[in-house]
Amino acid sequence: MKSRSVILSLAVSAALLAQPKIIDSHVHHNGETAFLDKLIARLEALDGMACLLTAPKDLEQVKGYLKRHPNRLVGYGEISLDDPQALALVDRFHAAGFRGLGELLRPLKRYDDRSYWPIYERAEKLGLILLFHTGIVARIDVNKPEDVSFDRMRASTLDGVARRFPKVTIQGAHLGNPEYDVAAEVVRWNPNLHFDLSGSTLIKKSEDYTFFKSIFWWSSVVSPHTPKSDTHAFETVVFGSDVFRGELEELDRSIERYTRMMEACGVPEAARRNIMSGTMWKILNRK
């Protein structure tokens, strides 16, 4: 008969391996340990996990939380694609146990520019997920000049990245807001690409959630013009809240918006589970 300690150890191991009900693929750390404690408590209550986007200055702080809460937190390292030390930062985050890079945003060139390829190649080699901002981006200080352009962050730019680096799992944030149809067509042909619906999209479309059926249209369509797949078109979407500045309430609001959208579009239950958790769980456990 196994001892009580062995049984307890096995139970703990099983808990760490169990798929959570929610995986939030897009949570920004605000740099405060108080936020991390609140986040862990909320994830425990939800049976959730979060991909935590972490600035280099907060790496050591978050590293400790990742070790203590491996079933609740997954680390993503924030880097600038234009940073001369970007590759060194990639290696540093990877060595610390981080699983992805992002949110990549505000590039000086298009995401598919070849000068960024060494970063993507390193991510491919190390098995790191890439999370890109796509679409319009906030203007933080309207009185301060900045070299930022929506045009460099279009969802269409991820088509070239996904095709050139087929072994890299890529996530586009915000479904290319407002070029949703472009984002959907790009993701349709790239199985290593997914999008989240975080940000303002599900807010401004709240009176017309059935709109999303028109862009994720290809489920059950038999045609040589549509890639063969056993997954529902909506399963190209993953859950993400874009919590930032410590506003954890946005996590609950995002769950509600996703739920309402999926109900309005008649998304099958199995596909809903993959959107909210299953797809990211498979990605995170991929060897």
C-alpha positions in Angstrom: 0.0 0.0 0.0 1.3 3.4 -0.9 2.1 5.8 1.9 0.0 8.8 2.5 2.8 11.1 1.4 3.3 9.3 -1.8 -0.4 9.4 -2.6 -0.4 13.1 -1.8 2.6 13.7 -4.0 0.9 11.9 -6.9 -2.3 13.9 -6.4 -0.3 17.2 -6.5 1.5 16.0 -9.7 -1.9 15.2 -11.3 -3.2 18.6 -10.4 -0.3 20.3 -12.1 -0.9 18.2 -15.3 -4.7 18.8 -15.3 -6.0 21.1 -18.1 -7.4 24.3 -16.5 -10.9 25.6 -17.4 -9.5 28.9 -18.6 -6.2 29.9 -20.1 -5.8 33.6 -20.6 -3.2 33.9 -23.3 -2.7 37.7 -22.9 -2.1 39.3 -19.5 0.2 42.2 -18.9 2.2 42.3 -15.6 2.2 45.8 -14.1 5.4 45.2 -12.2 3.8 44.9 -8.7 3.9 41.8 -6.6 0.5 42.8 -5.2 -1.0 42.3 -8.7 0.7 38.9 -9.0 -0.9 37.8 -5.7 -4.3 39.0 -6.8 -3.9 37.3 -10.2 -3.0 34.0 -8.6 -6.0 34.2 -6.2 -8.3 34.9 -9.2 -6.9 32.1 -11.3 -7.3 29.7 -8.4 -10.9 30.6 -8.1 -11.5 30.2 -11.8 -9.3 27.1 -12.2 -7.3 29.2 -14.6 -3.9 29.8 -16.0 -2.4 33.0 -17.5 0.3 33.8 -20.0 2.0 36.7 -18.2 3.7 39.3 -20.4 6.8 40.4 -18.4 9.2 43.3 -18.9 12.9 42.5 -18.6 13.1 44.5 -15.4 10.6 42.2 -13.8 12.1 38.9 -15.0 13.6 37.8 -11.7 10.5 38.8 -9.7 8.2 36.8 -12.1 10.7 33.9 -12.3 10.0 33.1 -8.7 6.2 33.1 -9.2 6.5 30.8 -12.2 8.4 28.3 -10.1 5.9 28.5 -7.2 2.8 28.4 -9.4 3.5 26.3 -12.5 -0.1 25.4 -12.9 -1.3 29.0 -12.9 1.4 31.1 -14.7 3.2 30.9 -18.0 5.9 33.4 -18.6 6.2 35.5 -21.8 9.1 37.9 -22.2 8.5 41.4 -23.6 11.2 42.5 -26.1 11.4 45.1 -28.8 12.1 43.7 -32.2 14.4 46.7 -32.8 16.5 46.3 -29.7 20.1 45.6 -30.6 20.2 43.2 -27.6 16.9 41.4 -28.6 18.6 38.0 -29.2 20.4 38.1 -25.8 17.1 39.0 -24.2 15.4 36.0 -25.9 18.0 33.7 -24.5 17.7 35.2 -21.1 14.0 34.8 -20.9 14.2 31.2 -22.2 16.9 30.3 -19.6 14.6 31.6 -16.9 11.8 29.2 -18.0 9.7 31.6 -20.0 7.6 30.0 -22.8 6.9 32.8 -25.2 7.8 36.3 -26.4 5.4 39.2 -26.4 3.5 41.3 -26.7 5.7 42.3 -29.7 4.5 45.8 -30.8 5.4 49.2 -32.2 8.1 47.9 -34.6 10.0 50.3 -36.8 9.5 48.0 -39.8 6.7 45.6 -40.8 6.6 42.4 -38.8 7.6 40.4 -41.9 10.7 42.4 -42.5 13.7 40.1 -43.0 15.8 42.0 -40.5 13.6 40.5 -37.8 14.1 36.9 -39.0 17.0 36.1 -36.6 14.6 36.7 -33.7 12.0 34.4 -35.2 14.6 31.8 -36.0 15.8 31.9 -32.4 12.2 31.5 -31.2 11.7 28.5 -33.5 14.9 26.9 -32.3 14.0 27.4 -28.6 10.3 26.5 -29.1 9.0 29.9 -28.0 5.5 31.2 -28.8 5.3 34.6 -30.5 2.6 37.0 -29.5 2.2 40.0 -31.8 0.0 43.0 -31.4 -2.0 43.5 -34.6 -4.1 46.4 -35.7 -4.5 49.9 -34.3 -2.6 50.7 -31.2 -3.2 53.2 -28.4 -1.6 56.6 -28.7 -0.2 57.1 -25.2 0.9 60.8 -25.3 -0.7 62.8 -28.1 1.8 65.7 -27.5 4.8 63.5 -27.9 6.1 62.6 -31.4 6.5 58.8 -31.9 7.6 56.6 -34.8 4.6 54.2 -34.6 2.4 53.0 -37.5 -0.7 50.8 -37.7 0.5 49.8 -41.2 3.5 48.0 -39.8 1.3 45.9 -37.5 -1.4 44.7 -39.9 -2.5 41.1 -39.5 -1.5 40.5 -43.1 2.2 40.9 -42.1 1.9 37.7 -40.0 1.1 35.7 -43.1 4.7 35.9 -44.2 6.0 35.2 -40.7 3.8 32.1 -40.3 4.7 30.7 -43.7 8.5 31.3 -43.3 8.6 29.8 -39.8 6.0 27.0 -39.8 7.3 25.4 -36.6 6.7 28.6 -34.6 3.4 29.0 -32.9 2.2 32.6 -33.5 -0.6 34.5 -31.8 -2.0 37.8 -33.1 -3.6 40.0 -30.6 -6.9 41.8 -31.3 -7.8 40.0 -34.5 -6.1 42.7 -36.6 -8.6 45.4 -35.3 -10.3 46.7 -37.4 -9.2 44.4 -40.4 -11.0 41.4 -39.0 -11.7 39.8 -42.4 -8.0 40.0 -43.3 -7.0 38.4 -40.0 -9.5 35.5 -40.5 -8.3 34.8 -44.0 -4.7 34.8 -42.9 -5.4 32.4 -40.0 -7.5 30.2 -42.3 -4.4 29.0 -44.2 -1.8 29.1 -41.4 -2.3 26.3 -38.8 0.5 27.7 -36.7 -1.3 31.0 -36.3 -4.1 32.0 -33.9 -5.8 35.2 -32.9 -7.3 36.5 -29.7 -10.3 38.9 -29.5 -9.0 41.1 -26.7 -9.1 44.8 -26.6 -12.0 46.8 -28.0 -13.3 44.4 -30.6 -15.9 42.5 -28.5 -17.0 45.8 -27.0 -17.8 47.6 -30.2 -19.3 44.5 -31.8 -21.4 43.7 -28.7 -24.7 44.5 -30.6 -23.7 42.3 -33.6 -21.8 39.2 -32.4 -23.1 37.1 -35.3 -20.8 39.2 -37.4 -18.0 36.8 -36.5 -19.8 33.9 -38.3 -19.2 35.8 -41.6 -15.5 35.8 -41.2 -15.0 32.4 -39.6 -17.1 30.9 -42.4 -15.3 27.7 -43.5 -16.4 25.1 -41.0 -18.0 22.1 -42.8 -17.3 23.6 -46.2 -15.9 21.0 -48.6 -13.8 22.8 -51.3 -10.4 22.6 -52.8 -10.2 26.3 -51.9 -10.4 25.6 -48.2 -7.7 23.8 -46.2 -8.7 20.4 -44.8 -9.2 20.4 -41.1 -11.1 18.6 -38.4 -11.3 21.7 -36.2 -14.1 24.3 -36.2 -13.2 27.6 -37.8 -13.7 29.4 -34.5 -11.0 27.2 -33.0 -8.4 29.5 -34.7 -9.4 31.9 -31.8 -7.9 31.7 -28.3 -9.0 33.4 -25.2 -7.2 36.6 -24.2 -8.2 39.4 -21.9 -5.4 42.0 -22.4 -5.4 42.9 -18.7 -3.0 45.8 -18.2 -2.2 48.4 -15.6 -3.4 45.9 -13.0 -7.1 46.1 -13.9 -7.8 42.4 -13.2 -11.6 43.0 -13.5 -11.1 42.9 -17.3 -10.4 39.2 -17.1 -14.0 38.6 -15.9 -15.5 41.0 -18.4 -13.6 39.3 -21.2 -14.9 35.9 -20.2 -18.4 37.3 -20.3 -17.8 38.8 -23.8 -16.3 35.7 -25.2 -19.2 33.6 -23.8 -21.8 35.9 -25.3 -20.1 35.9 -28.7 -19.8 32.1 -28.8 -23.5 31.7 -27.8 -24.6 34.2 -30.5 -22.6 32.5 -33.2 -23.7 29.0 -32.1 -20.1 27.8 -31.5 -20.2 24.1 -30.6 -19.4 23.2 -27.0 -16.2 21.3 -27.9 -15.0 24.3 -29.9 -15.8 26.6 -27.0 -13.7 24.5 -24.6 -10.8 24.7 -27.0 -11.1 28.5 -27.4 -11.2 29.0 -23.7 -8.5 26.6 -22.8 -7.9 23.5 -24.9 -6.0 25.0 -27.8 -3.5 26.8 -25.6 -3.1 23.8 -23.4 -2.1 21.7 -26.4 0.3 24.4 -27.6 1.9 24.7 -24.1 2.3 20.9 -23.8 3.7 20.4 -27.3 7.1 18.7 -27.4 
